[in-house]
Amino acid sequence: MWKTSTLLFTCLLCLCCLAASAQSTKTLPAREMEGSAKIVKLYPNPASSIINFEIQQHNNDKMYELIVYNFLGKQVDKLKNINARTTVDLGSYYSGVYIFQLRDREGNLIESGKFNVVK
């Protein structure tokens, strides 16, 4: 019973952290995101040692940052000024699910998604 309640509390805490993080950041209006194709292609997924992020609609004038969170909502990596193709070394990552956010210079959320690390 104790393990179940602890797991439930952890999940609720994670959801609260993600909700608070989402409220405190700027996002593009829903009408701009609706119907748009995926901008970020990532592979391999699941990954074990490295993961590649490719920005499909890359504009040389635009610079992006890639932020990675673990499943509990804690930021584990932040890559600034990324270009069309970026490789992330997963040597310090544990096995599990991670959330990524691609943001522009102004902090607007361009795209988010998830990937799995398997070791």
Rosetta silent file (secondary structure, phi, psi, omega in degrees, C-alpha in Angstrom):
SEQUENCE: MWKTSTLLFTCLLCLCCLAASAQSTKTLPAREMEGSAKIVKLYPNPASSIINFEIQQHNNDKMYELIVYNFLGKQVDKLKNINARTTVDLGSYYSGVYIFQLRDREGNLIESGKFNVVK
SCORE:     score description
SCORE:     0.000 S_00000001
   1 L     0.000  -40.266 -179.051    0.000    0.000    0.000 S_00000001
   2 H   -62.525  -41.505 -179.692    2.850    2.395    0.865 S_00000001
   3 H   -64.594  -39.301 -179.913    4.512    1.889   -2.544 S_00000001
   4 H   -65.306  -44.706 -179.365    1.245    2.569   -4.370 S_00000001
   5 H   -68.923  -35.406  177.301    0.571    5.796   -2.491 S_00000001
   6 H   -66.137  -41.734  177.844    4.176    6.957   -2.969 S_00000001
   7 H   -63.727  -42.675  178.902    3.959    6.253   -6.699 S_00000001
   8 H   -62.954  -44.321  178.443    0.647    8.111   -6.918 S_00000001
   9 H   -61.575  -43.089  179.331    2.096   11.095   -5.027 S_00000001
  10 H   -62.123  -42.636  179.051    5.165   11.142   -7.327 S_00000001
  11 H   -64.371  -42.417  178.689    2.964   11.095  -10.437 S_00000001
  12 H   -65.360  -40.066  177.424    0.804   13.924   -9.108 S_00000001
  13 H   -62.429  -42.441  178.420    3.888   15.953   -8.208 S_00000001
  14 H   -61.331  -45.667  179.636    5.271   15.412  -11.709 S_00000001
  15 H   -63.634  -39.200  178.199    2.034   16.568  -13.316 S_00000001
  16 H   -65.251  -41.723  179.298    1.933   19.663  -11.111 S_00000001
  17 H   -63.881  -43.561  179.504    5.543   20.541  -12.001 S_00000001
  18 H   -66.357  -38.955  179.147    4.890   20.131  -15.713 S_00000001
  19 H   -65.820  -42.265  179.132    1.696   22.188  -15.497 S_00000001
  20 H   -65.559  -39.603  178.408    3.475   24.967  -13.609 S_00000001
  21 H   -64.146  -40.888 -179.229    6.329   24.906  -16.130 S_00000001
  22 H   -67.537  -35.631 -179.124    3.883   25.120  -19.018 S_00000001
  23 H   -73.580  -27.635 -174.762    2.042   28.065  -17.465 S_00000001
  24 L   -89.296    0.628 -179.566    5.211   30.043  -16.807 S_00000001
  25 L  -118.358  156.545  179.269    6.490   29.896  -20.397 S_00000001
  26 L   -81.587  143.636  174.174    5.321   31.510  -23.586 S_00000001
  27 E  -132.541  158.844  176.048    3.744   29.355  -26.281 S_00000001
  28 L   -72.015  149.170  176.731    2.553   30.007  -29.769 S_00000001
  29 L   -57.802  148.939 -176.493   -1.210   30.463  -30.154 S_00000001
  30 H   -57.669  -36.591 -178.132   -3.083   27.225  -30.833 S_00000001
  31 H   -65.231  -26.322  178.004   -4.174   28.392  -34.285 S_00000001
  32 H   -79.065  -27.979 -178.316   -0.512   28.709  -35.313 S_00000001
  33 H   -89.462  -24.827 -177.398    0.341   25.216  -34.082 S_00000001
  34 L   -62.977  136.703  173.884   -2.783   23.472  -35.401 S_00000001
  35 L    70.797    1.251  179.553   -2.321   21.476  -38.553 S_00000001
  36 L   -83.404  146.632  179.980    1.380   22.205  -38.732 S_00000001
  37 L   -74.666  161.829  177.418    3.736   19.404  -39.606 S_00000001
  38 L   -64.220  135.298 -179.250    6.358   18.152  -37.184 S_00000001
  39 L   -94.265  -34.577 -175.979    9.432   20.337  -37.226 S_00000001
  40 E  -103.064  128.577  172.904   11.754   18.083  -35.219 S_00000001
  41 E  -111.602  127.712  179.475   12.761   14.628  -36.376 S_00000001
  42 E  -125.985  142.285 -178.720   14.614   12.554  -33.792 S_00000001
  43 E  -159.214  154.348  -12.992   16.311    9.194  -34.184 S_00000001
  44 L   -74.568  154.513  177.794   16.955    6.538  -33.057 S_00000001
  45 L  -140.392  109.017   10.029   14.070    6.290  -30.623 S_00000001
  46 L   -73.786  155.327 -178.496   14.545    4.434  -28.304 S_00000001
  47 E  -121.038  158.170  178.852   18.203    5.407  -28.028 S_00000001
  48 L  -122.423  -38.934 -177.458   21.049    4.071  -25.919 S_00000001
  49 L  -119.636  -37.127  176.444   24.179    6.179  -26.455 S_00000001
  50 E  -140.638  158.983  172.455   23.256    9.136  -28.703 S_00000001
  51 E  -138.531  138.642 -178.738   20.134   10.697  -30.174 S_00000001
  52 E  -104.351  134.663  175.031   19.979   12.961  -33.217 S_00000001
  53 E  -114.770  126.270  176.171   17.628   15.925  -33.533 S_00000001
  54 E  -119.184  129.288  176.012   16.993   17.369  -36.999 S_00000001
  55 E   -91.389  113.063 -172.815   15.068   20.589  -37.528 S_00000001
  56 L   -69.837  -39.980 -176.769   13.139   19.998  -40.750 S_00000001
  57 L  -107.733   53.505 -174.729   12.179   23.607  -41.524 S_00000001
  58 L   -74.508  132.169  176.167   15.459   25.183  -40.475 S_00000001
  59 L  -114.193  125.237 -175.840   15.978   28.838  -41.340 S_00000001
  60 L   -57.908  -24.890  179.266   19.597   30.021  -41.057 S_00000001
  61 L   -78.024  -19.204 -176.006   18.410   33.268  -39.445 S_00000001
  62 L   -95.880  134.151  174.148   16.621   31.421  -36.642 S_00000001
  63 L  -115.704  142.443 -176.187   18.483   30.013  -33.655 S_00000001
  64 E  -123.880  164.139  169.319   16.827   27.535  -31.336 S_00000001
  65 E  -127.614  145.150 -178.923   17.421   25.983  -27.956 S_00000001
  66 E  -114.523  121.861 -179.019   16.643   22.415  -27.022 S_00000001
  67 E  -115.219  132.454 -178.528   15.648   21.717  -23.411 S_00000001
  68 E  -117.050  131.713  178.050   15.416   18.158  -22.070 S_00000001
  69 E  -118.997  146.586  171.555   13.461   17.181  -18.937 S_00000001
  70 E   -79.095  178.030 -173.644   13.301   13.852  -17.159 S_00000001
  71 L   -69.741  -14.577  176.861    9.906   12.294  -16.512 S_00000001
  72 L   -89.248   -0.501  177.367    9.695   13.992  -13.114 S_00000001
  73 L    91.910    6.398  179.166    9.933   17.407  -14.778 S_00000001
  74 L   -86.845  131.845  179.296   13.515   18.194  -13.775 S_00000001
  75 E   -69.398  126.473 -179.063   15.624   19.873  -16.457 S_00000001
  76 E  -113.355  -16.259 -179.103   18.559   17.608  -17.319 S_00000001
  77 E  -158.188  147.999  176.468   20.007   19.305  -20.413 S_00000001
  78 E  -146.830  117.431 -179.451   19.832   22.620  -22.280 S_00000001
  79 E  -111.790  120.868 -178.287   21.460   23.163  -25.657 S_00000001
  80 E  -101.776  156.238  176.832   21.578   26.750  -26.942 S_00000001
  81 E    51.637   49.983 -179.389   22.094   28.031  -30.480 S_00000001
  82 E   -81.291  154.259 -179.967   21.497   24.668  -32.112 S_00000001
  83 L  -103.933 -162.529 -173.588   21.679   24.262  -35.853 S_00000001
  84 L   -62.121  -30.830  179.628   19.777   22.064  -38.314 S_00000001
  85 E  -134.208  127.846 -178.911   21.245   18.837  -36.908 S_00000001
  86 E  -133.174  135.099  176.818   22.265   18.252  -33.304 S_00000001
  87 E  -109.451  131.151  179.496   23.530   15.094  -31.630 S_00000001
  88 E  -109.627  126.391  176.908   23.010   14.635  -27.890 S_00000001
  89 E   -79.464  125.012 -176.823   25.323   12.311  -25.957 S_00000001
  90 L   -98.915   19.133 -178.617   23.237   10.164  -23.611 S_00000001
  91 L   -59.132  -34.723 -178.374   26.179    8.974  -21.496 S_00000001
  92 L   -96.283    2.507  179.291   24.920   10.783  -18.377 S_00000001
  93 L   -88.528  145.192  173.904   21.237    9.901  -18.940 S_00000001
  94 L   -90.828  164.719  174.236   19.522    7.076  -17.091 S_00000001
  95 L   -62.824  139.504  178.085   17.101    4.662  -18.731 S_00000001
  96 E   150.620 -171.711 -179.163   13.642    6.158  -18.989 S_00000001
  97 E   -99.312  135.687  179.132   11.372    8.588  -20.778 S_00000001
  98 E  -125.258  148.168  178.523   12.510   12.155  -21.443 S_00000001
  99 E  -108.242  135.018  174.932   10.581   15.194  -22.668 S_00000001
 100 E  -118.171  151.690  174.355   12.162   17.701  -25.056 S_00000001
 101 E  -130.364  132.058  172.587   11.139   21.236  -25.943 S_00000001
 102 E  -103.356  121.922 -178.000   12.358   23.202  -28.950 S_00000001
 103 E  -124.599  150.951  175.434   12.164   26.956  -28.281 S_00000001
 104 E   -87.371 -178.186 -176.239   13.082   30.021  -30.320 S_00000001
 105 L   -60.565  -31.946 -178.891   15.211   32.932  -29.060 S_00000001
 106 L   -80.820   -4.166  179.600   12.203   34.688  -27.558 S_00000001
 107 L    92.420    4.361  178.494   11.313   31.582  -25.528 S_00000001
 108 L   -71.494  135.912  178.352    8.291   30.600  -27.623 S_00000001
 109 E   -73.361  120.817  178.929    7.592   26.877  -27.670 S_00000001
 110 E   -92.727  -47.172  179.229    8.033   25.591  -31.221 S_00000001
 111 E  -160.422  152.139  173.780    7.577   21.875  -30.585 S_00000001
 112 E  -136.778  160.649 -179.766    7.747   19.328  -27.791 S_00000001
 113 E  -171.385 -168.835 -179.424    7.900   15.574  -27.711 S_00000001
 114 E  -138.184  158.238  174.196    9.366   12.609  -25.921 S_00000001
 115 E  -146.054  160.049 -178.295   12.045   10.008  -26.403 S_00000001
 116 E  -111.137  140.908  173.414   13.161    6.861  -24.603 S_00000001
 117 E  -113.361  125.842 -179.147   16.615    6.003  -23.339 S_00000001
 118 L  -124.644  122.235  179.147   17.350    2.284  -22.984 S_00000001
 119 L  -124.470    0.000    0.000   20.619    1.074  -21.471 S_00000001
